[in-house]
Amino acid sequence: MEGEINGHRDPNTHLEQDISIHIFTVSSAMVGVCLTVIGLIRVVITLGRADTVADDLLAGDALLFLISCLLSYWALRSRSVRRMHRLEKVADAIFIIAMIGMAIICALITYNISVPAR
């Protein structure tokens, strides 16, 4: 079996699986965070205190986290070490993009809350 040396798992393969597990758990949690914040923003918009596109951006960000989560799960289920490495790299890149997007969206939400509506 690929990724094994003399019946023992290759330490690099184990490390890659560990990274995929972290991406999987954190990105799935971030999908929940995005959906929660979307709900909170919708409440604020309904109360008429602010109007922002942050909820639309968060929906896109939640999709990126979901894609990252699914790719890392696929990497964990992959029997081919080469495919696992490729999927893990793509999941990692999408995860980083989604986290940068989340930071930008948080800045946008903070700005919209702190600046009084005209």
Secondary structure, 3 states (H helix, E strand, C coil): CCCEECCEECHHHHHHHHHHHHHHHHHHHHHHHHHHHHHHHHHHHHCCCCCCCHHHHHHHHHHHHHHHHHHHHHHHHCCCHHHHHHHHHHHHHHHHHHHHHHHHHHHHHHHHHHCCCC
